[in-house]
Amino acid sequence: MNPKTFLQTMITLASASLGLVAALAWNEAIKASIKAVFHTGDNLAGLYTYAVLATVIAVVVLVSLGRAAARIGGESIISREVDS
């Protein structure tokens, strides 16, 4: 096995697993915040509030990362069509 390929694979796996841990931590923090601020508990309104908030955050982060990739000359998976 090529040591460079092994190291790249290990970095990729570590990044993905640490990203998952961070996402789960944010998940719990956001749920607790919504519960505290809106006093919703685990009812349907609280779950929808959490889902909408998580979606908005995800969209903002992905658009920001796409713009950052475009600034440094990289490619973004999400692209916007330009009107001709």
N, C-alpha and C positions, 0 to 999 in steps of 0.2 A: 504494500500500500504506500502511496506517495504521502510523505509527511505533510506537504503543503495542503493537499486535498483533505487530509485528516484534520488538520488545524482549522481550515475553513469550515468544514462540516461541524466541528465542535463549537466554533464561534457562532455559527448559524443556529444550532440547537440551543445553545446557552442564551442567545438573544431572544429566541422565540419563547423559551420557558420563563425567562425573567420578565418579558413583556406580558405574558399571561398572568404571572403573579401580581404585577403592577396593575393590570386591568381588573383583576379580582379585588384588589385593595380599593381601587377607585369605585368599583361597583358597590362595595359595602359602605364606603364613605358617602356616596351620593344618596344611597337608600336611607341611611341614617339622617342625613341632612333634610331630605324631603319629609321624613317622618317627623322631625323636630320642628321644621318651619311650618308645614301645612297641617300638622296633627292628623295625618291621614291613616297611619298604621298600615296594615296590609290589605286594605279594601281596594276596590276596583279603581277608584279615583287616584289613589296613591300609586298604583301600578302603572296607570296610563301617564300620570305626571312624570314618573321615572322614565318610562319608555320614550316620551317626547323629549325630555331633557337629554337623555343619552344619545338620541338621534341627532339633535342639534349640535351637541358637542362633537360627535363623530364627523359630521359634515364640516364643521368649522376647522377641525384638525386636518382632515383630508384635503380641503381646499388650500389651507396654509402650506401643507407639505408639497402639494402640487406646484404652488407658486414658487416655493423655495427651490424645488427641483428645476423649474424653468429658469430661475435666475442664475443658477450655476451651470446651466447647459445640459442638465439631465432630462430624461424623459419621464413624464408622468403617465400613469395608467389612465387617469381620468383626464380627458381633454375636452375643451369647449370648442364647439363648431363656430366658426366666424362667418357672419353673414356677408355674402358677396355683393 
